Amino acid sequence: MFELYVAKKHLISRRRQTILAVGAVALAVAIAVLFRSLINGFETTINEIIFEFVPHVTVLPEEGEDYIHLYKTLIETIWAIPGVAAVSPALSTTASFTHDDDVENVVLRGVIPEELNKISKIGIDYMVEGDLDSIQSGRRVALDGGLADELEVNLGDSVRASFPDARTMSLVVSGIFDTGGFSTNYAYVSMETAREFLGEGNVITDVQIKLDDIYRADEVAADLTASGYNAESWQSLSGIVETIESRRFSNTMIMLLVIVIASFGIANIMNLLVLEKTREIGMMMAMGASASSIRRIFLIESGILGLAGGAGGCLIGYLISAYVNSLAIAISSGPRFSVVLNFIVDPWDLVAFPLITLLLSVVAGVYPAHQASKLDPVIALRG
């Protein structure tokens, strides 16, 4: 094809400018692919954490109330909802733990170990010493590893638990767990011990629910709310979904803007090319080349620059993402669980970005191509 032949000849003859134009677009696309892969990895990591530790729905006391009474009826209602995988009631309070001269404020949670394990698997996968079931035997406590370090306690040591309006008691450390920082300052005791500490009867402060499908959390929370309970989904409590979506949108807009700027740099190069090739354009028109043929030449050149830059940028972005991902950089770690910084490239991005840069480059080349096609052959031959 005549137009393609001429376009390739122009690009090869101006090798330096061609490389700079392709490089600018490639750099913009590579950055876009890298950041998009980071967002994808962040979202995947968040989902893993939600599956591992975070309850999908939490039922809390009604406004103005400190506790949930008659909670067994609530639990029966929850189990009647399709897709419920686990239900764990708890009695939670703040307490001060003292050991020798060390004092730490903790979240003291009275739980049923078997049910808690269905929510977070702390007693199954994350115990460093002792076991979670041991808290069922009297005044015993399982501590987060970081908390145990702060208090300088070991398995078998005793800590003094106290708080205003609560009963001071001595608790024996019968378990130490480590979740890589996701249960910092948490201490688990039996439900009976928590009630004794608070001087309360058969009450709880919350019910945690695990679902087969985490994205049904809003629906399940709405069903429980309609039944008269104060239920919140993990989405509404944490704002994670909104954060991810807002970051994804803002980063996508920024990346597209960078690509647009890089692509319109091609317009400047094409304008310079038209000025340099004025005499050649005049010769082609004098030999019978039509105005539309001249336009196509410069649009093809713009398209080649954009497509080459987009494809090259995708390759560079993919290679950098794959390399950084292979480093397995831990942003939080423990002996049983670690959060790794993931870079996950979406295959659709590798298709979309070259097409986007192709489109933007062709658009950027429209004006220079139009100007070239409007040249008067006589004037063009004079240079």
C-alpha positions in Angstrom: 0.0 0.0 0.0 1.4 3.4 -1.1 0.4 5.3 2.1 1.9 2.7 4.4 5.2 2.6 2.4 5.6 6.4 2.6 4.6 6.4 6.3 7.3 3.8 7.2 9.9 5.7 5.1 9.1 9.0 7.0 9.4 7.3 10.4 12.7 5.5 9.5 14.2 8.6 8.1 13.5 10.5 11.4 14.6 7.6 13.6 15.5 9.8 16.6 12.2 11.6 16.8 10.4 8.3 16.2 12.2 6.7 19.1 11.4 9.7 21.4 7.7 9.7 20.5 7.4 5.9 21.0 9.4 6.1 24.2 7.2 8.8 25.7 4.0 6.8 25.0 5.6 3.6 26.2 6.7 5.2 29.5 3.2 6.5 30.1 1.6 3.1 29.3 4.2 1.2 31.4 3.4 3.4 34.4 -0.3 2.9 33.9 0.1 -0.9 33.7 2.3 -0.9 36.8 -0.2 1.1 38.9 -3.1 -0.8 37.6 -1.4 -4.1 38.5 -0.7 -2.7 42.0 -4.4 -1.8 42.5 -5.4 -5.2 41.3 -3.0 -6.8 43.8 -4.2 -4.6 46.6 -7.8 -5.6 45.9 -6.8 -9.3 45.9 -4.9 -8.9 49.2 -7.8 -7.1 50.8 -10.2 -9.9 49.7 -7.7 -12.5 51.2 -7.7 -10.6 54.5 -11.5 -10.4 54.5 -11.8 -14.1 53.9 -9.2 -14.8 56.6 -10.0 -12.4 59.5 -12.8 -10.0 59.0 -16.4 -11.0 59.7 -18.6 -10.4 56.7 -21.6 -9.1 58.8 -21.6 -7.9 62.4 -24.7 -7.6 64.5 -24.3 -4.9 67.2 -26.6 -3.7 70.1 -29.4 -1.3 69.3 -28.6 2.4 69.6 -28.4 3.4 73.3 -27.9 -0.2 74.4 -24.6 -1.8 75.6 -25.6 -5.4 75.1 -27.7 -7.8 73.0 -30.1 -9.7 75.2 -31.9 -12.9 74.2 -29.2 -13.4 71.6 -30.0 -17.1 71.1 -33.1 -16.1 69.1 -30.9 -13.8 67.0 -28.5 -16.7 66.3 -31.4 -18.9 65.2 -32.5 -16.1 62.9 -29.1 -15.8 61.4 -28.7 -19.5 60.7 -32.0 -19.5 58.9 -30.5 -17.2 56.2 -29.1 -19.1 53.2 -25.3 -18.8 52.7 -24.3 -18.4 56.3 -21.1 -20.3 57.0 -20.3 -19.4 60.6 -21.8 -17.5 63.5 -19.7 -16.4 66.5 -21.2 -14.5 69.5 -18.8 -12.5 71.7 -18.8 -10.3 74.8 -16.3 -7.6 74.2 -14.9 -4.9 76.5 -11.8 -2.8 77.2 -9.5 -3.8 80.0 -6.1 -3.0 81.4 -3.6 -5.8 81.7 -0.8 -5.5 84.2 2.3 -7.7 84.5 5.0 -6.6 86.9 5.5 -2.9 85.9 4.1 -3.2 82.4 0.5 -2.0 81.7 -1.4 -2.3 78.4 -5.0 -1.5 77.4 -6.5 -4.4 75.5 -9.6 -5.5 73.7 -10.8 -8.3 75.9 -13.2 -10.6 74.1 -15.2 -13.4 75.6 -15.7 -16.0 72.9 -16.6 -19.6 72.1 -13.3 -20.9 70.6 -15.0 -23.4 68.3 -17.2 -20.6 66.8 -14.4 -18.0 66.6 -12.2 -20.5 64.7 -14.9 -20.7 62.0 -14.6 -16.9 61.6 -10.8 -16.3 61.8 -9.1 -19.7 62.3 -7.0 -18.1 65.0 -7.0 -21.2 67.2 -6.3 -23.5 64.1 -3.7 -21.7 62.1 -2.2 -18.9 64.1 -1.3 -20.2 67.6 2.4 -19.9 68.4 2.2 -21.4 71.9 -0.6 -23.1 73.8 -4.1 -23.4 72.3 -7.2 -21.4 72.1 -9.5 -24.1 73.6 -7.6 -23.8 76.9 -9.4 -20.6 77.7 -12.5 -22.7 78.5 -10.8 -24.0 81.6 -11.3 -21.3 84.2 -9.6 -17.9 84.2 -7.3 -18.3 81.3 -6.5 -16.0 78.4 -5.0 -16.2 74.9 -2.9 -13.1 73.9 -1.8 -11.6 70.7 2.0 -12.1 70.3 2.7 -8.4 70.1 0.7 -7.8 73.3 2.6 -10.6 75.0 5.9 -9.0 74.0 4.8 -5.6 75.4 3.7 -7.2 78.7 6.8 -9.4 78.7 4.8 -12.5 79.5 5.2 -16.1 78.6 3.0 -19.1 78.6 1.9 -19.9 82.1 2.5 -16.4 83.5 -0.4 -14.4 85.1 -1.7 -11.0 84.1 -3.9 -8.8 86.2 -7.1 -7.6 84.4 -8.9 -4.5 85.6 -11.1 -1.7 84.5 -13.4 0.8 86.1 -16.8 -0.8 87.1 -15.3 -4.2 86.3 -14.1 -7.0 88.6 -10.3 -7.2 88.9 -9.1 -10.7 88.3 -5.9 -12.7 87.6 -5.7 -14.5 84.3 -3.3 -17.2 83.3 -1.7 -17.0 79.9 -2.6 -20.3 78.2 -2.2 -19.3 74.6 -0.2 -16.9 72.4 -1.2 -16.3 68.7 0.3 -14.2 65.9 -1.8 -13.0 62.9 0.9 -10.7 61.5 -0.6 -7.6 63.1 -4.4 -8.1 62.4 -5.4 -8.8 66.0 -3.0 -6.4 67.8 -3.9 -5.9 71.5 -6.6 -8.6 71.4 -7.0 -11.0 74.3 -9.5 -13.9 74.2 -11.1 -15.4 77.3 -14.1 -17.7 77.7 -17.6 -16.2 77.6 -18.1 -17.1 81.3 -14.8 -15.3 82.3 -15.8 -12.1 80.4 -19.2 -12.1 82.1 -17.6 -12.6 85.5 -15.2 -9.7 84.7 -18.0 -7.4 83.7 -20.5 -8.7 86.3 -23.1 -9.3 83.6 -25.5 -12.1 82.9 -26.3 -13.9 79.7 -25.6 -11.1 77.3 -23.2 -10.4 74.4 -21.9 -7.3 72.6 -21.8 -8.6 69.1 -22.3 -11.5 66.7 -19.9 -12.0 63.9 -21.1 -13.8 60.7 -19.2 -15.5 57.9 -20.8 -16.0 54.5 -20.1 -18.3 51.6 -20.1 -15.3 49.4 -18.6 -12.1 50.9 -20.4 -9.9 48.4 -23.8 -10.9 49.8 -22.9 -9.1 53.0 -25.0 -6.0 52.3 -28.0 -8.2 51.4 -27.7 -10.3 54.6 -27.2 -7.1 56.7 -30.3 -5.6 55.1 -32.4 -8.8 55.9 -31.3 -8.7 59.5 -32.0 -4.9 59.8 -35.5 -5.6 58.4 -36.0 -8.1 61.2 -35.2 -5.4 63.8 -31.5 -6.0 64.4 -28.6 -3.6 64.1 -26.6 -5.3 61.4 -23.6 -3.9 59.5 -21.8 -5.4 56.5 -18.0 -5.4 56.2 -18.4 -2.9 53.3 -20.3 -0.4 55.3 -18.1 -0.8 58.5 -14.7 -0.5 56.8 -15.4 1.5 53.6 -12.9 -0.7 51.9 -15.0 -1.1 48.7 -15.4 2.7 48.4 -11.7 3.2 49.0 -10.7 0.7 46.4 -13.2 2.0 43.8 -12.3 5.6 44.4 -8.6 4.9 44.1 -9.1 2.8 41.0 -11.2 5.6 39.4 -8.8 8.4 40.3 -5.7 6.4 39.3 -7.3 5.4 36.0 -8.1 9.0 35.2 -4.6 10.1 36.1 -3.1 7.4 34.0 -5.3 8.2 31.0 -4.4 11.9 31.4 -0.7 10.9 31.3 -1.3 8.8 28.2 -3.2 11.7 26.5 -0.4 14.1 27.2 2.1 11.6 25.8 0.0 10.9 22.7 -0.5 14.6 21.9 3.3 14.9 22.0 2.9 12.9 18.8 0.9 15.8 17.3 3.8 18.1 17.8 6.2 15.7 16.1 3.7 15.3 13.2 3.5 19.0 12.8 7.3 19.2 12.5 7.2 16.3 10.0 4.7 18.2 7.8 7.0 21.2 7.8 10.0 19.1 7.0 8.3 17.1 4.2 6.5 20.0 2.6 8.5 19.7 -0.7 8.0 15.9 -0.7 4.2 16.4 -0.1 4.1 18.8 -3.1 5.9 16.3 -5.3 3.5 13.5 -4.4 0.5 15.7 -5.0 2.0 16.8 -8.4 2.4 13.1 -9.3 -1.3 12.5 -8.6 -1.6 11.7 -4.9 -5.0 12.9 -3.6 -5.6 14.9 -0.5 -7.2 11.9 1.2 -4.1 9.9 0.4 -1.9 12.5 2.0 -4.1 12.5 5.1 -3.9 8.8 5.4 -0.1 8.9 5.3 0.1 11.1 8.3 -2.7 9.3 10.2 -0.9 6.0 9.6 2.3 7.5 11.0 0.5 8.7 14.1 -1.2 5.3 14.5 2.1 3.4 14.2 3.8 5.7 16.8 0.8 5.2 19.2 0.5 1.5 18.7 4.2 0.8 19.0 4.4 3.0 22.2 1.3 1.2 23.7 2.6 -2.3 22.9 6.1 -1.5 24.1 4.7 0.1 27.3 2.6 -2.9 28.0 5.6 -5.2 27.7 7.7 -3.0 29.9 4.9 -2.6 32.5 4.2 -6.4 32.5 7.9 -7.3 33.0 8.4 -4.8 35.8 5.2 -6.0 37.5 6.2 -9.6 37.2 9.7 -8.9 38.6 8.4 -6.9 41.6 5.8 -9.5 42.2 8.4 -12.2 42.2 10.2 -10.4 45.1 7.3 -11.2 47.4 7.7 -8.0 49.4 5.9 -8.5 52.7 4.1 -5.4 54.1 3.0 -7.3 57.2 4.2 -10.6 58.5 3.9 -13.2 61.2 5.0 -16.8 61.6 1.8 -18.1 60.2 0.5 -15.3 58.1 2.0 -12.6 55.9 0.6 -9.9 53.6 2.6 -9.7 50.4 2.6 -6.7 48.1 1.1 -8.2 44.9 1.3 -6.9 41.3 -1.4 -8.6 39.3 -1.6 -7.6 35.6 -5.1 -7.8 34.1 -4.8 -9.3 30.6 -7.4 -7.0 29.3 -5.1 -4.0 30.2 -2.5 -5.4 27.8 -5.2 -5.3 25.0 -6.9 -2.0 26.0 -3.8 0.2 26.5 -2.4 -0.3 23.0 -5.8 0.3 21.5 -6.3 3.5 23.6 -2.9 4.8 22.6 -3.6 4.0 18.9 -6.9 5.9 19.1 -5.5 8.9 20.9 -2.5 9.1 18.6 -4.7 9.0 15.5 -6.8 11.8 17.0 -3.6 13.7 17.8 -2.5 13.3 14.2 -5.8 14.5 12.6 -4.8 18.2 12.6 -1.3 17.8 11.1 -2.7 15.3 8.5 -5.4 17.8 7.6 -2.9 20.6 7.2 -0.7 18.4 5.0 -3.6 17.5 2.7 -4.5 21.2 2.3 -1.1 22.3 1.0 -1.0 23.8 -2.5 1.2 21.6 -4.7 2.9 24.6 -6.4 3.7 26.3 -3.1 4.8 23.0 -1.5 7.2 22.4 -4.3 8.9 25.7 -3.7 9.4 24.5 -0.1 
